[in-house]
């Protein structure tokens, strides 16, 4: 089953920011500088993107949020826990 997600981040280091942006832009549509629409993807595709981002991400300095879009709207309560990113 496919779903769509908003990916939002705040990366404190310019080099990490650039690397993460390039990786996300390959797969998702940029809506604003740090907000992307990752549309119509499988859990595996989402997991692959998260794993790619987390190779660069600094857990102590950066912020990453992924919101599942469902029923043609955004439900903020559906935010993912990055420690268990594939539990919906």
The 8 nearest C-alpha neighbors of each residue, nearest first, counted from 0:
[[1, 41, 2, 42, 40, 39, 43, 3],
 [2, 0, 41, 40, 39, 3, 42, 38],
 [1, 3, 39, 40, 41, 38, 0, 4],
 [2, 4, 38, 39, 68, 37, 67, 40],
 [5, 3, 67, 37, 68, 66, 36, 38],
 [6, 4, 36, 66, 65, 35, 37, 7],
 [5, 7, 65, 35, 34, 64, 4, 36],
 [8, 6, 34, 64, 33, 63, 65, 5],
 [7, 9, 63, 62, 33, 64, 10, 6],
 [8, 10, 62, 61, 11, 63, 33, 7],
 [9, 11, 61, 16, 12, 8, 62, 15],
 [10, 12, 61, 60, 9, 13, 16, 15],
 [11, 13, 15, 14, 10, 16, 61, 60],
 [12, 14, 16, 15, 17, 11, 10, 18],
 [15, 13, 17, 16, 12, 18, 19, 11],
 [16, 14, 18, 12, 17, 13, 19, 55],
 [15, 17, 13, 19, 10, 14, 18, 20],
 [16, 18, 20, 14, 15, 19, 13, 21],
 [19, 17, 15, 21, 20, 16, 14, 22],
 [18, 20, 22, 16, 21, 17, 52, 15],
 [21, 19, 17, 23, 22, 18, 24, 16],
 [22, 20, 24, 18, 19, 23, 17, 25],
 [23, 21, 19, 20, 25, 24, 18, 26],
 [22, 24, 20, 25, 26, 21, 27, 19],
 [25, 23, 21, 27, 26, 22, 20, 28],
 [26, 24, 23, 22, 27, 21, 28, 20],
 [25, 27, 24, 23, 37, 28, 22, 48],
 [28, 26, 37, 24, 36, 23, 35, 25],
 [27, 29, 36, 35, 30, 24, 37, 26],
 [28, 30, 35, 31, 34, 27, 36, 24],
 [29, 31, 35, 34, 28, 36, 32, 33],
 [32, 30, 34, 33, 29, 35, 7, 28],
 [31, 33, 34, 30, 29, 35, 20, 7],
 [32, 34, 31, 8, 7, 35, 9, 29],
 [35, 33, 7, 31, 30, 6, 32, 29],
 [36, 34, 29, 6, 30, 28, 5, 27],
 [35, 37, 5, 28, 27, 38, 4, 29],
 [38, 36, 27, 4, 3, 5, 35, 28],
 [37, 39, 3, 40, 36, 4, 2, 27],
 [38, 40, 2, 3, 1, 37, 41, 4],
 [41, 39, 1, 2, 38, 44, 3, 45],
 [40, 42, 1, 44, 43, 0, 45, 2],
 [43, 41, 45, 44, 46, 40, 85, 1],
 [42, 44, 46, 41, 45, 47, 40, 48],
 [45, 43, 47, 41, 46, 42, 40, 48],
 [44, 46, 42, 48, 43, 47, 49, 41],
 [45, 47, 43, 49, 44, 48, 42, 50],
 [48, 46, 44, 50, 45, 49, 43, 51],
 [47, 49, 51, 45, 50, 46, 52, 44],
 [50, 48, 46, 52, 51, 47, 53, 45],
 [49, 51, 53, 47, 48, 52, 46, 54],
 [52, 50, 48, 49, 53, 54, 47, 22],
 [53, 51, 49, 54, 50, 55, 19, 56],
 [52, 54, 56, 50, 55, 51, 49, 57],
 [55, 53, 52, 51, 56, 50, 57, 49],
 [56, 54, 53, 52, 15, 57, 19, 18],
 [55, 57, 53, 54, 52, 58, 61, 15],
 [58, 56, 61, 59, 60, 55, 53, 10],
 [59, 57, 61, 60, 56, 62, 53, 63],
 [58, 60, 57, 61, 62, 56, 11, 10],
 [59, 61, 57, 58, 11, 62, 10, 56],
 [62, 60, 10, 57, 11, 58, 9, 59],
 [61, 63, 9, 8, 10, 64, 60, 58],
 [64, 62, 8, 7, 9, 61, 65, 6],
 [65, 63, 7, 6, 8, 66, 62, 78],
 [64, 66, 6, 5, 79, 78, 7, 4],
 [67, 65, 78, 5, 4, 77, 68, 79],
 [66, 68, 4, 77, 3, 69, 5, 78],
 [69, 67, 73, 4, 3, 72, 66, 74],
 [70, 68, 71, 72, 67, 73, 74, 3],
 [69, 71, 72, 68, 73, 74, 67, 2],
 [72, 70, 69, 68, 73, 74, 3, 67],
 [73, 71, 70, 69, 68, 74, 67, 75],
 [72, 74, 68, 75, 69, 67, 71, 66],
 [73, 75, 76, 77, 72, 68, 67, 69],
 [76, 74, 77, 78, 73, 66, 67, 68],
 [75, 77, 74, 78, 66, 79, 73, 67],
 [78, 76, 75, 74, 67, 66, 79, 87],
 [79, 77, 66, 76, 65, 75, 67, 80],
 [80, 78, 84, 65, 81, 77, 66, 64],
 [79, 81, 84, 83, 82, 78, 86, 85],
 [82, 80, 84, 83, 79, 64, 63, 85],
 [81, 83, 80, 84, 79, 85, 86, 58],
 [84, 82, 81, 80, 85, 86, 79, 87],
 [85, 83, 81, 80, 79, 86, 82, 46],
 [86, 84, 83, 87, 42, 46, 79, 45],
 [85, 87, 84, 83, 79, 80, 81, 42],
 [86, 85, 79, 77, 84, 67, 78, 83]]
